[in-house]
């Protein structure tokens, strides 16, 4: 049940950010749920591999290259999902930063002890 609530909170964050940012488009609520699900799967499967492969450049940039990796994950989700589009890498990086902020705020508001 907790997983479904977190997925729905992430979908709310995706839908809200799509209306705030000009470079991100989401067609519907269902698309936002699919985006949240695909981003979760990509972060689970693809992101660790990218982090391992780019570890030297991540160390040299003091971890800032992880923002680029997050943007690439968002662009990869853009390629998989119809109804979700991101204009370029800069919008994807901004989207990923704001999405993580929104997710932490929403999850702290709805946190059950």
C-alpha positions in Angstrom: 0.0 0.0 0.0 2.9 2.3 0.8 4.3 1.8 -2.7 1.1 2.8 -4.3 0.8 6.0 -2.2 4.4 6.9 -3.1 3.7 6.3 -6.8 0.6 8.5 -6.7 2.5 11.2 -4.9 5.2 11.1 -7.5 2.6 11.2 -10.3 1.1 14.3 -8.6 4.6 15.9 -8.5 5.1 15.0 -12.2 1.8 16.5 -13.2 2.3 19.7 -11.2 5.8 20.2 -12.6 4.6 19.7 -16.1 2.2 22.6 -15.6 4.8 24.8 -14.0 7.7 24.2 -16.5 7.4 25.2 -20.1 9.8 22.6 -21.4 7.9 19.6 -20.0 4.6 18.3 -21.3 2.3 15.7 -19.8 -1.0 14.9 -21.5 -3.1 13.4 -18.7 -3.2 12.1 -15.2 -2.7 8.6 -16.5 0.4 9.6 -18.4 1.7 11.2 -15.2 1.2 7.9 -13.3 3.0 6.0 -16.2 5.8 8.5 -16.1 6.2 8.0 -12.3 6.2 4.3 -12.8 8.7 4.3 -15.6 11.0 6.7 -13.8 10.9 4.4 -10.8 11.9 1.4 -12.9 14.6 3.3 -14.7 16.0 4.6 -11.4 16.0 1.1 -10.1 17.6 -0.6 -13.1 19.5 1.9 -15.3 20.7 4.5 -13.0 23.0 2.3 -10.9 24.7 1.1 -14.0 25.2 4.6 -15.3 26.6 5.7 -11.9 29.1 2.9 -11.9 30.2 3.6 -15.5 30.6 7.3 -14.9 32.1 7.1 -11.4 35.5 8.7 -12.4 33.8 11.8 -13.9 31.4 11.9 -10.9 34.3 12.0 -8.5 36.1 14.7 -10.5 32.9 16.9 -10.6 32.3 16.3 -6.9 29.0 14.6 -7.7 27.5 17.2 -10.0 27.6 14.8 -12.9 24.7 12.9 -11.1 22.5 15.8 -12.2 23.4 15.0 -15.8 22.6 11.3 -15.2 19.2 12.2 -13.7 18.5 14.4 -16.8 19.4 11.5 -19.1 17.1 9.2 -17.2 14.3 11.7 -17.7 15.1 12.0 -21.4 15.1 8.2 -21.7 11.6 8.1 -20.1 10.6 10.7 -22.7 11.6 8.3 -25.4 9.6 5.5 -23.9 6.3 7.3 -23.1 4.0 8.9 -25.6 2.2 11.9 -24.1 5.3 12.9 -22.1 7.9 15.2 -23.6 10.9 17.2 -22.4 12.4 19.8 -24.7 16.1 19.3 -24.0 18.6 18.2 -21.4 18.5 21.5 -19.4 14.7 21.2 -18.9 15.3 17.5 -17.9 17.9 18.5 -15.3 15.6 21.3 -13.9 12.7 18.8 -13.9 14.7 16.2 -12.0 15.9 18.7 -9.4 12.4 20.1 -8.8 10.9 16.6 -8.9 13.1 15.4 -6.1 12.2 18.5 -4.1 8.5 18.0 -4.7 8.8 14.3 -3.9 10.5 14.9 -0.5 8.0 17.6 0.4 5.0 15.6 -0.5 6.3 12.4 1.2 7.1 14.4 4.4 3.6 15.8 4.4 1.9 12.4 4.0 4.4 10.5 6.1 2.7 8.0 8.4 4.5 7.1 11.6 
